[in-house]
Amino acid sequence: MAYDPGAIDAALAAAVGDDPLLIADLHLAFTHSAADALDAMVDASDADAWRAAAWRLKGLAASFGAMPLMTLARAAADTLPGGDDMLRRLRDAVEQL
């Protein structure tokens, strides 16, 4: 699943205008928040915690226009907690942001 960081930056520019420093700051905040949500999934103690973290990641992805990540996080919400394949796919997706 390939991501285009330019698409995220374009979505941010549409929301906040053409301020490269602000866009870079928001992009960094997004990637940190996505990593935090993924960590919450890794640390989830039960299905409810897993699902909540997956929905948080989905919402973040949707807010920043990262539609492939949004789709993957939505699928993760419907899986059992701690699935190694799903976590690997999510980790790869977040690292590509």
OpenMM code with the backbone's topology and positions (N, CA, C; nanometers):
from openmm import Vec3, app, unit

residues = "MET ALA TYR ASP PRO GLY ALA ILE ASP ALA ALA LEU ALA ALA ALA VAL GLY ASP ASP PRO LEU LEU ILE ALA ASP LEU HIS LEU ALA PHE THR HIS SER ALA ALA ASP ALA LEU ASP ALA MET VAL ASP ALA SER ASP ALA ASP ALA TRP ARG ALA ALA ALA TRP ARG LEU LYS GLY LEU ALA ALA SER PHE GLY ALA MET PRO LEU MET THR LEU ALA ARG ALA ALA ALA ASP THR LEU PRO GLY GLY ASP ASP MET LEU ARG ARG LEU ARG ASP ALA VAL GLU GLN LEU".split()
positions = [
    Vec3(0.0846, -0.1164, 0.0000),
    Vec3(0.0000, 0.0000, 0.0000),
    Vec3(0.0893, 0.1228, 0.0000),
    Vec3(0.0902, 0.1980, -0.1074),
    Vec3(0.1758, 0.3156, -0.1197),
    Vec3(0.1000, 0.4408, -0.0763),
    Vec3(0.1732, 0.5274, -0.0112),
    Vec3(0.1165, 0.6540, 0.0335),
    Vec3(0.1877, 0.7666, -0.0370),
    Vec3(0.1166, 0.8714, -0.0609),
    Vec3(0.1733, 0.9899, -0.1229),
    Vec3(0.1721, 1.1006, -0.0186),
    Vec3(0.2874, 1.1253, 0.0477),
    Vec3(0.2901, 1.2309, 0.1494),
    Vec3(0.2475, 1.3658, 0.0924),
    Vec3(0.2670, 1.3832, -0.0373),
    Vec3(0.2238, 1.5075, -0.1002),
    Vec3(0.0733, 1.5252, -0.0938),
    Vec3(0.0001, 1.4152, -0.0986),
    Vec3(-0.1460, 1.4223, -0.0894),
    Vec3(-0.1882, 1.4713, 0.0479),
    Vec3(-0.1189, 1.4241, 0.1509),
    Vec3(-0.1502, 1.4702, 0.2859),
    Vec3(-0.1179, 1.6187, 0.2976),
    Vec3(-0.0030, 1.6590, 0.2453),
    Vec3(0.0342, 1.8001, 0.2509),
    Vec3(-0.0628, 1.8861, 0.1698),
    Vec3(-0.1115, 1.8337, 0.0581),
    Vec3(-0.2093, 1.9075, -0.0219),
    Vec3(-0.3403, 1.9245, 0.0548),
    Vec3(-0.3823, 1.8209, 0.1251),
    Vec3(-0.5044, 1.8306, 0.2066),
    Vec3(-0.4846, 1.9329, 0.3175),
    Vec3(-0.3670, 1.9333, 0.3778),
    Vec3(-0.3386, 2.0319, 0.4826),
    Vec3(-0.3367, 2.1726, 0.4255),
    Vec3(-0.2756, 2.1896, 0.3100),
    Vec3(-0.2701, 2.3222, 0.2474),
    Vec3(-0.4104, 2.3735, 0.2162),
    Vec3(-0.4977, 2.2838, 0.1744),
    Vec3(-0.6352, 2.3240, 0.1466),
    Vec3(-0.7058, 2.3694, 0.2737),
    Vec3(-0.6670, 2.3124, 0.3866),
    Vec3(-0.7318, 2.3464, 0.5134),
    Vec3(-0.6726, 2.4716, 0.5787),
    Vec3(-0.5404, 2.4887, 0.5675),
    Vec3(-0.4757, 2.5970, 0.6437),
    Vec3(-0.4071, 2.7007, 0.5572),
    Vec3(-0.4081, 2.6828, 0.4270),
    Vec3(-0.3422, 2.7789, 0.3396),
    Vec3(-0.2002, 2.7353, 0.3067),
    Vec3(-0.1320, 2.8191, 0.2343),
    Vec3(0.0006, 2.7855, 0.1834),
    Vec3(0.1090, 2.8365, 0.2781),
    Vec3(0.1165, 2.7745, 0.3952),
    Vec3(0.2186, 2.8067, 0.4948),
    Vec3(0.3021, 2.6815, 0.5161),
    Vec3(0.4165, 2.6709, 0.4480),
    Vec3(0.4957, 2.5473, 0.4538),
    Vec3(0.5351, 2.5051, 0.5958),
    Vec3(0.5658, 2.5988, 0.6823),
    Vec3(0.6040, 2.5629, 0.8190),
    Vec3(0.4856, 2.5054, 0.8964),
    Vec3(0.3688, 2.5651, 0.8812),
    Vec3(0.2497, 2.5140, 0.9482),
    Vec3(0.2130, 2.3761, 0.8939),
    Vec3(0.2207, 2.3602, 0.7637),
    Vec3(0.1913, 2.2306, 0.7028),
    Vec3(0.2881, 2.1243, 0.7544),
    Vec3(0.4165, 2.1575, 0.7618),
    Vec3(0.5154, 2.0625, 0.8130),
    Vec3(0.4871, 2.0278, 0.9593),
    Vec3(0.4517, 2.1275, 1.0389),
    Vec3(0.4198, 2.1020, 1.1803),
    Vec3(0.2975, 2.0117, 1.1941),
    Vec3(0.1936, 2.0390, 1.1155),
    Vec3(0.0726, 1.9569, 1.1218),
    Vec3(0.0988, 1.8151, 1.0726),
    Vec3(0.1787, 1.8019, 0.9683),
    Vec3(0.2124, 1.6692, 0.9168),
    Vec3(0.2881, 1.5905, 1.0242),
    Vec3(0.3809, 1.6556, 1.0922),
    Vec3(0.4560, 1.5900, 1.1997),
    Vec3(0.3632, 1.5512, 1.3150),
    Vec3(0.2719, 1.6410, 1.3510),
    Vec3(0.1756, 1.6095, 1.4575),
    Vec3(0.0898, 1.4894, 1.4183),
    Vec3(0.0492, 1.4833, 1.2931),
    Vec3(-0.0294, 1.3712, 1.2442),
    Vec3(0.0481, 1.2406, 1.2549),
    Vec3(0.1722, 1.2401, 1.2084),
    Vec3(0.2498, 1.1160, 1.2124),
    Vec3(0.2748, 1.0711, 1.3563),
    Vec3(0.2983, 1.1656, 1.4458),
    Vec3(0.3171, 1.1291, 1.5872),
    Vec3(0.1876, 1.0735, 1.6465),
    Vec3(0.0762, 1.1359, 1.6165),
    Vec3(-0.0524, 1.0878, 1.6682),
    Vec3(-0.0870, 0.9507, 1.6122),
    Vec3(-0.0571, 0.9286, 1.4847),
    Vec3(-0.0821, 0.7978, 1.4242),
    Vec3(0.0043, 0.6912, 1.4914),
    Vec3(0.1298, 0.7234, 1.5187),
    Vec3(0.2181, 0.6289, 1.5872),
    Vec3(0.1679, 0.6003, 1.7285),
    Vec3(0.1177, 0.7035, 1.7972),
    Vec3(0.0617, 0.6837, 1.9311),
    Vec3(-0.0606, 0.5921, 1.9274),
    Vec3(-0.1468, 0.6104, 1.8283),
    Vec3(-0.2650, 0.5251, 1.8158),
    Vec3(-0.2240, 0.3813, 1.7870),
    Vec3(-0.1234, 0.3636, 1.7037),
    Vec3(-0.0737, 0.2296, 1.6755),
    Vec3(-0.0150, 0.1668, 1.8018),
    Vec3(0.0604, 0.2450, 1.8796),
    Vec3(0.1134, 0.1936, 2.0069),
    Vec3(-0.0001, 0.1503, 2.0996),
    Vec3(-0.1088, 0.2270, 2.0997),
    Vec3(-0.2237, 0.1898, 2.1829),
    Vec3(-0.2843, 0.0575, 2.1372),
    Vec3(-0.2814, 0.0325, 2.0075),
    Vec3(-0.3306, -0.0954, 1.9580),
    Vec3(-0.2394, -0.2084, 2.0034),
    Vec3(-0.1089, -0.1863, 1.9958),
    Vec3(-0.0130, -0.2878, 2.0396),
    Vec3(-0.0332, -0.3193, 2.1876),
    Vec3(-0.0599, -0.2158, 2.2666),
    Vec3(-0.0739, -0.2305, 2.4115),
    Vec3(-0.2152, -0.2665, 2.4563),
    Vec3(-0.3086, -0.2784, 2.3628),
    Vec3(-0.4491, -0.3029, 2.3986),
    Vec3(-0.4629, -0.4300, 2.4817),
    Vec3(-0.5341, -0.4158, 2.5934),
    Vec3(-0.5504, -0.5294, 2.6848),
    Vec3(-0.6748, -0.6125, 2.6535),
    Vec3(-0.7624, -0.5581, 2.5695),
    Vec3(-0.8840, -0.6313, 2.5342),
    Vec3(-0.9382, -0.5790, 2.4018),
    Vec3(-1.0438, -0.6415, 2.3547),
    Vec3(-1.1005, -0.6054, 2.2246),
    Vec3(-1.1519, -0.4618, 2.2211),
    Vec3(-1.2075, -0.4148, 2.3323),
    Vec3(-1.2594, -0.2776, 2.3344),
    Vec3(-1.1476, -0.1753, 2.3201),
    Vec3(-1.0369, -0.1972, 2.3881),
    Vec3(-0.9227, -0.1055, 2.3784),
    Vec3(-0.8633, -0.1095, 2.2378),
    Vec3(-0.8545, -0.2292, 2.1802),
    Vec3(-0.8041, -0.2453, 2.0430),
    Vec3(-0.8926, -0.1672, 1.9450),
    Vec3(-1.0229, -0.1875, 1.9567),
    Vec3(-1.1177, -0.1232, 1.8661),
    Vec3(-1.1135, 0.0290, 1.8812),
    Vec3(-1.1056, 0.0772, 2.0051),
    Vec3(-1.0999, 0.2218, 2.0284),
    Vec3(-0.9748, 0.2823, 1.9658),
    Vec3(-0.8621, 0.2159, 1.9798),
    Vec3(-0.7383, 0.2668, 1.9209),
    Vec3(-0.7445, 0.2617, 1.7684),
    Vec3(-0.8039, 0.1560, 1.7137),
    Vec3(-0.8182, 0.1460, 1.5681),
    Vec3(-0.9087, 0.2569, 1.5153),
    Vec3(-1.0174, 0.2857, 1.5859),
    Vec3(-1.1071, 0.3931, 1.5429),
    Vec3(-1.0392, 0.5293, 1.5560),
    Vec3(-0.9550, 0.5453, 1.6578),
    Vec3(-0.8793, 0.6709, 1.6700),
    Vec3(-0.7873, 0.6867, 1.5495),
    Vec3(-0.7164, 0.5795, 1.5134),
    Vec3(-0.6276, 0.5845, 1.3974),
    Vec3(-0.7065, 0.6121, 1.2699),
    Vec3(-0.8218, 0.5490, 1.2569),
    Vec3(-0.9074, 0.5724, 1.1396),
    Vec3(-0.9493, 0.7184, 1.1308),
    Vec3(-0.9908, 0.7744, 1.2438),
    Vec3(-1.0325, 0.9141, 1.2452),
    Vec3(-0.9190, 1.0093, 1.2116),
    Vec3(-0.8024, 0.9829, 1.2658),
    Vec3(-0.6858, 1.0653, 1.2327),
    Vec3(-0.6572, 1.0598, 1.0836),
    Vec3(-0.6553, 0.9384, 1.0296),
    Vec3(-0.6270, 0.9212, 0.8877),
    Vec3(-0.7299, 0.9944, 0.8022),
    Vec3(-0.8560, 0.9841, 0.8384),
    Vec3(-0.9612, 1.0524, 0.7623),
    Vec3(-0.9443, 1.2037, 0.7706),
    Vec3(-0.9096, 1.2536, 0.8867),
    Vec3(-0.8934, 1.3983, 0.9053),
    Vec3(-0.7807, 1.4555, 0.8208),
    Vec3(-0.6803, 1.3734, 0.7942),
    Vec3(-0.5647, 1.4209, 0.7197),
    Vec3(-0.5616, 1.3706, 0.5755),
    Vec3(-0.6680, 1.3078, 0.5318),
    Vec3(-0.6769, 1.2654, 0.3927),
    Vec3(-0.5936, 1.1438, 0.3570),
    Vec3(-0.5541, 1.0650, 0.4576),
    Vec3(-0.4763, 0.9430, 0.4327),
    Vec3(-0.5738, 0.8260, 0.4181),
    Vec3(-0.6421, 0.8228, 0.3057),
    Vec3(-0.7508, 0.7284, 0.2867),
    Vec3(-0.7085, 0.5818, 0.2911),
    Vec3(-0.5950, 0.5426, 0.2344),
    Vec3(-0.5562, 0.4018, 0.2468),
    Vec3(-0.5353, 0.3603, 0.3931),
    Vec3(-0.4750, 0.4481, 0.4738),
    Vec3(-0.4577, 0.4180, 0.6157),
    Vec3(-0.5927, 0.4133, 0.6858),
    Vec3(-0.6832, 0.5014, 0.6492),
    Vec3(-0.8166, 0.5008, 0.7075),
    Vec3(-0.8861, 0.3666, 0.6814),
    Vec3(-0.8771, 0.3193, 0.5593),
    Vec3(-0.9394, 0.1924, 0.5222),
    Vec3(-0.8777, 0.0763, 0.5996),
    Vec3(-0.7478, 0.0767, 0.6123),
    Vec3(-0.6785, -0.0296, 0.6850),
    Vec3(-0.7140, -0.0264, 0.8344),
    Vec3(-0.7191, 0.0923, 0.8931),
    Vec3(-0.7544, 0.1038, 1.0350),
    Vec3(-0.8986, 0.0591, 1.0587),
    Vec3(-0.9869, 0.0909, 0.9655),
    Vec3(-1.1259, 0.0454, 0.9786),
    Vec3(-1.1327, -0.1063, 0.9762),
    Vec3(-1.0559, -0.1675, 0.8873),
    Vec3(-1.0520, -0.3136, 0.8818),
    Vec3(-0.9942, -0.3700, 1.0114),
    Vec3(-0.8956, -0.3035, 1.0674),
    Vec3(-0.8336, -0.3501, 1.1922),
    Vec3(-0.9341, -0.3508, 1.3064),
    Vec3(-1.0247, -0.2537, 1.3062),
    Vec3(-1.1250, -0.2462, 1.4131),
    Vec3(-1.2134, -0.3696, 1.4157),
    Vec3(-1.2241, -0.4373, 1.3029),
    Vec3(-1.3087, -0.5558, 1.2934),
    Vec3(-1.2325, -0.6867, 1.3129),
    Vec3(-1.1036, -0.6774, 1.3469),
    Vec3(-1.0243, -0.7982, 1.3688),
    Vec3(-1.0020, -0.8201, 1.5176),
    Vec3(-0.9480, -0.9355, 1.5499),
    Vec3(-0.9143, -0.9649, 1.6885),
    Vec3(-0.7914, -0.8852, 1.7295),
    Vec3(-0.7827, -0.8462, 1.8555),
    Vec3(-0.6672, -0.7696, 1.9024),
    Vec3(-0.5362, -0.8444, 1.8825),
    Vec3(-0.4328, -0.7663, 1.8504),
    Vec3(-0.2980, -0.8204, 1.8466),
    Vec3(-0.2627, -0.9042, 1.7269),
    Vec3(-0.3423, -0.8996, 1.6224),
    Vec3(-0.3093, -0.9759, 1.5026),
    Vec3(-0.1779, -0.9276, 1.4438),
    Vec3(-0.0774, -1.0162, 1.4405),
    Vec3(0.0560, -0.9763, 1.3951),
    Vec3(0.0557, -0.9231, 1.2525),
    Vec3(-0.0188, -0.9877, 1.1634),
    Vec3(-0.0226, -0.9420, 1.0246),
    Vec3(-0.0841, -0.8025, 1.0156),
    Vec3(-0.1933, -0.7798, 1.0861),
    Vec3(-0.2581, -0.6489, 1.0825),
    Vec3(-0.1664, -0.5424, 1.1432),
    Vec3(-0.1039, -0.5736, 1.2544),
    Vec3(-0.0126, -0.4762, 1.3163),
    Vec3(0.1042, -0.4443, 1.2242),
    Vec3(0.1561, -0.5439, 1.1548),
    Vec3(0.2659, -0.5201, 1.0608),
    Vec3(0.2204, -0.4285, 0.9475),
    Vec3(0.1026, -0.4557, 0.8948),
    Vec3(0.0501, -0.3730, 0.7855),
    Vec3(0.0260, -0.2295, 0.8321),
    Vec3(-0.0288, -0.2150, 0.9513),
    Vec3(-0.0515, -0.0812, 1.0050),
    Vec3(0.0814, -0.0102, 1.0317),
    Vec3(0.1767, -0.0811, 1.0902),
    Vec3(0.3080, -0.0218, 1.1182),
    Vec3(0.3732, 0.0256, 0.9887),
    Vec3(0.3687, -0.0580, 0.8854),
    Vec3(0.4255, -0.0199, 0.7557),
    Vec3(0.3571, 0.1049, 0.7022),
    Vec3(0.2259, 0.1098, 0.7133),
    Vec3(0.1500, 0.2245, 0.6629),
    Vec3(0.1855, 0.3518, 0.7391),
    Vec3(0.1954, 0.3429, 0.8697),
    Vec3(0.2269, 0.4616, 0.9502),
    Vec3(0.3698, 0.5071, 0.9221),
    Vec3(0.4632, 0.4144, 0.9052),
    Vec3(0.6011, 0.4516, 0.8771),
    Vec3(0.6160, 0.5213, 0.7421),
    Vec3(0.5232, 0.4966, 0.6511),
    Vec3(0.5292, 0.5587, 0.5183),
    Vec3(0.4707, 0.7000, 0.5166),
    Vec3(0.4101, 0.7397, 0.6259),
    Vec3(0.3538, 0.8745, 0.6303),
    Vec3(0.4671, 0.9726, 0.6327),
] * unit.nanometer
topology = app.Topology()
chain = topology.addChain("A")
for resn in residues:
    res = topology.addResidue(resn, chain)
    for name in ("N", "CA", "C"):
        topology.addAtom(name, app.Element.getBySymbol(name[0]), res)
